[in-house]
Amino acid sequence: MRKSEKVAKDLQRRRMRAGRLLLKGIAQAEVARRVGVTRTTVSTWSRDLEKEGLEGLKAGVRGRPSRLSEQQRAELLKGLLQGALAEGFPTDLWTLSRVGVLIERRSGHRYSESQVWRILTGLGFSSQRPSSRTVERNEPAITRWKRER
């Protein structure tokens, strides 16, 4: 299950729990506190509940469907795990623009950097910053310098 699907299921569960609490007559503010959402959100859910019952709280798929198929996502993941060097980049550092190029090469779809970020987080990646230590770092010389200064 992808991260986005898990988030959607969790939200669905909260909506349904909130609906059952509202049907029991519990105040909206208390429902908001119990399910961990804002009062405004519970107010919206309450309106939906009044109009359509618990069925009105069930959410379908939201947003535009992904242009990347599951197979294309798997190919992207494979390319990312092989590394940027294997994909022909001069260093082994993945950046959003490089991942965007990889996606375009593999699928033919071009995405903005913000959408590339969403795709990466959906694949389970998080931002990592490489350490800024130089390769030529001379630890004994640094230790000696600190001791003498």
BELMO-V773531 format. One record per backbone hydrogen bond with DSSP energy under -0.5 kcal/mol. NH is the residue of the N-H (numbers start at 0). CO is the residue of the C=O. E is the energy in kcal/mol with one decimal. If there is no record, write none. Layout:
NH:CO:E
NH:CO:E
//
This chain:
2:121:-0.8
5:1:-2.0
6:2:-2.5
7:3:-2.1
8:4:-2.3
9:5:-2.5
10:6:-2.3
11:7:-2.3
12:8:-2.4
13:9:-2.2
14:10:-2.7
15:11:-2.4
16:12:-2.3
17:13:-2.8
18:14:-2.5
19:15:-2.3
20:16:-2.3
21:17:-2.7
22:18:-2.3
23:19:-1.2
24:21:-1.7
25:20:-1.9
30:26:-2.4
31:27:-2.8
32:28:-1.9
33:29:-2.5
34:30:-2.5
35:31:-1.3
36:31:-1.8
41:37:-1.8
42:38:-2.5
43:39:-2.2
44:40:-2.5
45:41:-2.6
46:42:-2.0
47:43:-2.2
48:44:-2.5
49:45:-2.4
50:46:-2.0
51:47:-2.9
52:48:-2.1
54:51:-0.6
55:52:-1.3
56:53:-1.4
57:53:-0.5
57:54:-1.0
68:66:-0.5
72:68:-2.4
73:69:-2.2
74:70:-2.3
75:71:-2.4
76:72:-2.6
77:73:-2.3
78:74:-2.4
79:75:-2.6
80:76:-2.4
81:77:-1.5
82:78:-1.0
82:79:-0.5
86:82:-0.8
87:84:-1.9
88:83:-2.4
93:91:-0.5
98:94:-2.6
99:95:-2.4
100:96:-2.0
101:97:-2.4
102:98:-2.8
103:99:-2.3
104:100:-2.6
105:101:-2.6
106:102:-2.9
107:102:-0.7
107:103:-1.5
108:102:-0.6
115:111:-2.5
116:112:-2.3
117:113:-1.7
118:114:-2.3
119:115:-2.6
120:116:-2.6
121:117:-2.0
122:118:-1.2
123:120:-1.2
124:119:-2.5
129:127:-0.5
136:133:-1.1
138:136:-0.8
141:137:-2.0
142:138:-2.6
143:139:-2.3
144:140:-2.4
145:141:-2.5
146:142:-2.2
147:143:-2.3
148:144:-1.9
//
